[in-house]
Amino acid sequence: MKRFLIFAALWPILGLVWGVWIVLQLSNWAVGAPLSFDDHQANLLPMAYMAGIIPALLLAWFDEALARRRASHRMSWTALAAYLVSYVPLLGVYSLPSMDNHAIWLVGLIGAVPGAVCAWLATDEAEGVIRRRDKSPIGQINRMF
């Protein structure tokens, strides 16, 4: 349940902050356009939750399934799934003939980084982020008990 709350509460807002205040600014800078940083972009937060709550819950379900199976590289798989899920809210926009497709890959980055962050935050203490095998004699004794 904790995992679903983390994804539902944080994935949309992290996607908005990462997408509007970082990815958009870097892409504007890369093409030589003026930066469009504005604190009024926070008004987009309700729209981010409306568009992102269903994909966030799907990602939480996917991450939960990976965690139960103790999959290796769970955060990487969740980030890849978040990359793909980021395109779902905008499927109608991509069908428009006037859609410029030269930077379409940036939309996936808007979801991948927050997906990895949410998967990291939802990591259980017992699972740990990096699993290491303790080969010391003390570690082997601790595993026996």
HURACOR-V652712 format. One record per backbone hydrogen bond with DSSP energy under -0.5 kcal/mol. CO is the residue of the C=O (numbers start at 0). NH is the residue of the N-H. Records with the same first field share a line. If there is no record, write none. Layout:
CO=NH ; NH
//
This chain:
0=4
1=5
2=6
3=7
4=8
5=9 ; 10
6=10
9=13
10=14
11=15
12=16
13=17
14=18
15=19 ; 20
16=20
17=21 ; 22
18=23
21=25
22=26
23=27
24=28
25=29
26=30
27=31 ; 32
28=31
37=40
38=41
39=42
40=43
41=44
43=47
44=48
45=49
46=50
47=51
48=52
51=55
52=56
53=57
54=58
55=59
56=60
57=61
58=62
59=63
60=64
61=65
62=66
63=67
64=68
65=70
66=69
70=73
72=76
73=77
74=78
75=79
76=80
77=81
78=82
79=83
80=84
81=85
83=86
84=87 ; 88
86=89
87=90
89=93
90=94
92=95
95=98
98=100
100=103
102=105
103=106 ; 107
104=108
105=109
106=110
107=110 ; 111
108=112
110=114
111=115
112=116
113=117
114=118
115=119
116=120
117=121
119=122
123=127
128=130
129=131
131=133
132=134
135=139
136=140
137=141
138=142
139=143
140=144
//
